[in-house]
Every structure is written in C-alpha cells, then in structure tokens.
Amino acid sequence: MTSSNQGEADIADVLRKSIGSPGVLTDGDVHARSCDPLRSVPVPARVIARPANTEEVAEVFRLCTQRNQTVVVHGGRTGVSGGAYCRDTDIIVSLERMTGIEDICTVGQTAVVQAGVTIEALQAAAREKGLFYPIDLGSKGSATVGGTIATNAGGNRVIRWGMTRQNVLGLEAVLPDGTVVSSMNRLLKNNTGYDLKHLFIGSEGTLGVVTRAVVKLVPMPTSQSVAFVAVSNYERVTELLARARQLPTLSAFEVMWSDFYTLIASHVSEPPIAPGQPFYILVEALGYNKDIDEAMFVAFLEAALESGLIVDAVLATSDRQREDLWRIREGSEVIVREMSPFLSFDVSIEIPRVDAYLAEVRASLLGRFPQARTVTFGHLGDNNIHIGVTIGRETLACGNEIEKIVYDALPSYGGAITAEHGIGQFKREFLAQQKSPAEMDLMRRLRDVLDPSRLLNRDVLC
Ligand SMILES: Cc1cc2nc3c(=O)[nH]c(=O)nc-3n(C[C@H](O)[C@H](O)[C@H](O)COP(=O)(O)OP(=O)(O)OC[C@H]3O[C@@H](n4cnc5c(N)ncnc54)[C@H](O)[C@@H]3O)c2cc1C
C-alpha cells in the first residue's frame, strides 16, 4: 500500500468510526462523480464524507482540523465557477444526506431546512402549503439550499424577489474548527447585533459550511403570463424593460441576443418566432388575480406593439406553451451539445451600456480568433448577462486569453466579472482587478480568523 493509499485508508476509517459506513464513500464511488455540471471532470478526492446532521458535520471538521486535512464542500455540484473542484489530497464533505425539510410555517411564510435539500424539493414542499420559494434556476433539480446560499445564487426571478441573500432569514454554519454557529433567525426584523448570516451568504464555502437555513417564502402565484417577443434594437429593449417594470406582477425579463436564439431555434421543431431579429425577450408576470393580471399583461403587450417597441410577439395560452417558451430560454443542453468546448461568462454591466460592451467584446474576440462563436443571453433587468464563447477545439487552451478579452473590457463599462456564479477557482486571478487592496486584505483577514490553516475550500475565492 502506498503512503497516499495508507492516508486514504486512515481518514476513511476514522470517518467511518465517527459517522458510520453509509456516511463514507471511497474509490470508484468518489471518482465516478463530476466536479463540473457542464463537462465531465472526475472528482479526484480521497474520500467523500456524507454527514447526516450538523453534529456529524462538526465532528468531521474537528477530525480534519486535528489532522490538518483539507476539505472541499459539495452541494449539488451545479456551480459553474469551479468551486466544487478539488485536489487528490482533499476530502469532500457532501451535504447530500442532509435533505430534511423541518418546518414550513404558513403564517410566517418561512421554511426551515437542512442545507442539502434541493431547490426543487423545497419548492415542491412549499407548493403543498400554497407557498413558493422564489429562488428559481435552471439547475434547481440538483442545486441545494446550502450551495445557493454559499454562492448567493440569483436565477430567473431576481427582478421580483431578489437574490438568495434577500431570501434567507437565518442559518446555521459549522466553522472549519468544528464550532457550530446557529443563527436560525425567523424574524423579518431583527437588529440584535451583527447579522452573521451575511458572513456566509456568498462566501463560497470559505468561512464555514452551511448546514441549515431559514428561508422566506411567498404566496404561490395563481396566475402566470408568459410572452416571447422580438425587438429590433437595444434602445427598444431597454424601453420595453422600463415599461415592463411598471407591471407590479413582473417576474422575469430574459433577453436573448440573436446569436443565442438562432442556435436554439435551429433545434426547435416550431420556433415561436422566426429568427432574424437582433433581440428576443421572454417576459413573465406572476400574480394572484388571473383576470386582472392577464388583462394588465395583454394591455402591456398591445401598447408595446402599437408603439413599435415590439416587432413580433407570441403570448402563451396554456401551461404547455409557457413551459415551451421557458425551455427555449433554458437552452443549456443545446449550448453544451453545440458549443462544447466553450467558456461561460456571467458578467454584470450597467443596463444602458450592455450592448456596447458586448459589441466591443465580440469585435475583440473576432479580431483575435476569427472563428469565435458566441451565445449571449441573460437576466437584463438584473444587469446580468451570460456569454458562451467557443473558438473550437482550442477553446480551453486559449481560455486565459479569451477571459482577458471578456474581463479587460469591463472596467470602462462599470462592470463586474461575476453577477451570480461567484469567483470559485476559475475567476480567482481576476478578483484583484475588481476589488481594492483594502477589500482584498479585509477578505483575507476574515478568512484568517475563521480558517487560519486554509483547510476549507482552499483554492476558492481570495
Ligand atoms: C443549467 C444551469 C443553470 C444555472 N442557472 C443559474 C442561475 O440562473 N443563477 C445562478 O446563480 N446560478 C445558476 N447556476 C449555477 C449553480 O446552479 C449555482 O451556483 C448553485 O447555487 C450551486 O449550488 P450547488 O448546490 O450545486 O453547489 P455546488 O456546485 O456543489 O457548490 C458551489 C460552491 O458552494 C460551496 N458549497 C456548496 N454547498 C455548501 C454549503 N452547504 N456550505 C458552504 N459552502 C457550500 C461549494 O464548496 C462551492 O464552492 C446554473 C447552473 C447550471 C448547470
């Protein structure tokens, strides 16, 4: 047995004694998993520990601290910034057995959950009580409450209900030394000292592992209006957004540039609108009074058509049509199939300047890589644009050059390198371009206090 195998046997045995055999995976059960949802990257770690509750998480961390054992935390492994990537000397702590929904309070409109529950499972449980958890993303079948808290995930309904940060009331976390910090606040208003949950939201698992959370729910909407529209220029897109914001029921404003729509439409038997326009937008409104909501939505569309803001529009009239329109916007499978290998970007830019930024980036990409192809889409009302870039087989080898083109253009547009996916491992070298030395220093000092030996998610963030 080699010394590294010996080490693996040791840590696996120690963990089995502590959290039981079902809580520990080794060998093929570890390596068969991927760290990345968009391409297959086997998990090289030594062991996966799957604690069943907070106390077991704390015990695992106490053992790891004693042994100076580095740890990477796994939720649903849907993160696209490399936060779940690890080294062969790491062990994984996965929250996959912590899927309990402990309480749903219909009066307070809160849910208390374990962090490994998926967003889809939480939404299903809330729906049974007439409630809705509004963090809604294409990966919701696998993405977990803990992972979405760690990344401060956004998604499709941010324009109405905000990001994860706005939807978490309290949480419990285990610090790298095994200390449990329970801050399971259920109150909307609570100014009793530091609001510690914000330390962990968006900190990408660098300050502690989120084990439980209290999240806000909203009444389950009873009406859903969805339209798919074509628009002829960017000024009209922004004008349409301004008008859509006057709808009190607006819940999504998803813009697709022609490079995105042309690709997706070529894989749909009956595209809702013919390709050929520069912009396509999915507008959605969720409300509580079907007749009034639908009338308002139709009036909004008619006014936009009459004033020439919209070139063409399709209004969904059945659940099936609404789902079909959303499926076009969620076309990640087509993108993965048709663009791979590709790099995916998640930038934030002031809304009036988005199209100018994209024009500059595309020109720079084509200047350097004439074969470059892009797909561009995003949650425009949240300043958030996703760009997929491929230059063919050389994409990953030239990744750093492509990243520099996309990121170097951002400062002059007041942009940010990540709107919702986080820094992870992939964007780490660009973080210092975005943060002042004082901000970088404070982030590192916070981390030093909680994890002086850098045992937790050591290759992530700062
Ligand atoms: C098809 C698709 C669509 C997507 N759409 C969106 C979108 O609209 N908006 C959006 O924001 N993101 C989106 N994502 C990205 C991804 O789903 C989110 O980042 C999500 O929050 C990750 O959750 P997860 O449970 O999969 O976490 P993982 O991928 O497992 O982990 C992500 C990071 O969080 C850390 N982490 C995980 N769990 C915990 C925990 N309990 N405590 C502490 N740290 C933890 C990990 O160490 C890692 O650094 C999408 C991804 C895909 C594949």
The ligand as a Tripos MOL2 file, in Angstrom:
@<TRIPOS>MOLECULE
LIG
   53    58     1     0     0
SMALL
NO_CHARGES

@<TRIPOS>ATOM
      1 C1        -28.1150   24.5840  -16.1090 C.3       1 LIG1
      2 C2        -27.6260   25.5070  -15.0190 C.ar      1 LIG1
      3 C3        -28.3270   26.6730  -14.7630 C.ar      1 LIG1
      4 C4        -27.8830   27.5380  -13.7620 C.ar      1 LIG1
      5 N1        -28.5750   28.6980  -13.5560 N.ar      1 LIG1
      6 C5        -28.1570   29.5370  -12.5890 C.ar      1 LIG1
      7 C6        -28.8530   30.7620  -12.3680 C.ar      1 LIG1
      8 O1        -29.8120   31.0940  -13.0490 O.2       1 LIG1
      9 N2        -28.4130   31.5510  -11.3690 N.ar      1 LIG1
     10 C7        -27.3300   31.2170  -10.5840 C.ar      1 LIG1
     11 O2        -26.9690   31.9850   -9.6830 O.2       1 LIG1
     12 N3        -26.6340   30.0850  -10.8050 N.ar      1 LIG1
     13 C8        -27.0190   29.2410  -11.7660 C.ar      1 LIG1
     14 N4        -26.3170   28.0810  -11.9950 N.ar      1 LIG1
     15 C9        -25.1370   27.7760  -11.1700 C.3       1 LIG1
     16 C10       -25.4070   26.9040   -9.9300 C.3       1 LIG1
     17 O3        -26.5960   26.1640  -10.0710 O.3       1 LIG1
     18 C11       -25.4420   27.7570   -8.6640 C.3       1 LIG1
     19 O4        -24.1690   28.3320   -8.4430 O.3       1 LIG1
     20 C12       -25.8610   26.9970   -7.4040 C.3       1 LIG1
     21 O5        -26.0090   27.9380   -6.3760 O.3       1 LIG1
     22 C13       -24.8520   25.9460   -6.9370 C.3       1 LIG1
     23 O6        -25.4790   25.1470   -5.9380 O.3       1 LIG1
     24 P1        -24.9430   23.6660   -5.6520 P.3       1 LIG1
     25 O7        -25.7200   23.1070   -4.5240 O.co2     1 LIG1
     26 O8        -24.9040   22.8760   -6.8860 O.co2     1 LIG1
     27 O9        -23.4650   23.9860   -5.1330 O.3       1 LIG1
     28 P2        -22.0830   23.3260   -5.5960 P.3       1 LIG1
     29 O10       -21.8920   23.4840   -7.0480 O.co2     1 LIG1
     30 O11       -21.9540   21.9750   -5.0230 O.co2     1 LIG1
     31 O12       -21.0660   24.2960   -4.8240 O.3       1 LIG1
     32 C14       -20.9040   25.6270   -5.2200 C.3       1 LIG1
     33 C15       -19.9620   26.3090   -4.2020 C.3       1 LIG1
     34 O13       -20.6090   26.4000   -2.9320 O.3       1 LIG1
     35 C16       -19.9130   25.6560   -1.9340 C.3       1 LIG1
     36 N5        -20.9360   24.9850   -1.1270 N.ar      1 LIG1
     37 C17       -21.8640   24.0910   -1.5400 C.ar      1 LIG1
     38 N6        -22.6670   23.7540   -0.5240 N.ar      1 LIG1
     39 C18       -22.2430   24.4570    0.5520 C.ar      1 LIG1
     40 C19       -22.6610   24.5330    1.9130 C.ar      1 LIG1
     41 N7        -23.6820   23.8190    2.3670 N.pl3     1 LIG1
     42 N8        -21.9830   25.3560    2.7530 N.ar      1 LIG1
     43 C20       -20.9240   26.0760    2.3140 C.ar      1 LIG1
     44 N9        -20.4810   26.0300    1.0450 N.ar      1 LIG1
     45 C21       -21.1240   25.2300    0.1780 C.ar      1 LIG1
     46 C22       -19.0110   24.6920   -2.6930 C.3       1 LIG1
     47 O14       -17.8490   24.3710   -1.9550 O.3       1 LIG1
     48 C23       -18.6840   25.5060   -3.9500 C.3       1 LIG1
     49 O15       -17.6340   26.3940   -3.7000 O.3       1 LIG1
     50 C24       -26.7190   27.2130  -13.0070 C.ar      1 LIG1
     51 C25       -26.0160   26.0230  -13.2710 C.ar      1 LIG1
     52 C26       -26.4550   25.1800  -14.2690 C.ar      1 LIG1
     53 C27       -25.6840   23.9260  -14.5190 C.3       1 LIG1
@<TRIPOS>BOND
     1     1     2 1
     2     2     3 ar
     3     2    52 ar
     4     3     4 ar
     5     4     5 ar
     6     4    50 ar
     7     5     6 ar
     8     6     7 ar
     9     6    13 1
    10     7     8 2
    11     7     9 ar
    12     9    10 ar
    13    10    11 2
    14    10    12 ar
    15    12    13 ar
    16    13    14 ar
    17    14    15 1
    18    14    50 ar
    19    15    16 1
    20    16    17 1
    21    16    18 1
    22    18    19 1
    23    18    20 1
    24    20    21 1
    25    20    22 1
    26    22    23 1
    27    23    24 1
    28    24    25 2
    29    24    26 1
    30    24    27 1
    31    27    28 1
    32    28    29 2
    33    28    30 1
    34    28    31 1
    35    31    32 1
    36    32    33 1
    37    33    34 1
    38    33    48 1
    39    34    35 1
    40    35    36 1
    41    35    46 1
    42    36    37 ar
    43    36    45 ar
    44    37    38 ar
    45    38    39 ar
    46    39    40 ar
    47    39    45 ar
    48    40    41 1
    49    40    42 ar
    50    42    43 ar
    51    43    44 ar
    52    44    45 ar
    53    46    47 1
    54    46    48 1
    55    48    49 1
    56    50    51 ar
    57    51    52 ar
    58    52    53 1
@<TRIPOS>SUBSTRUCTURE
     1 LIG1         1 GROUP 0 **** ****
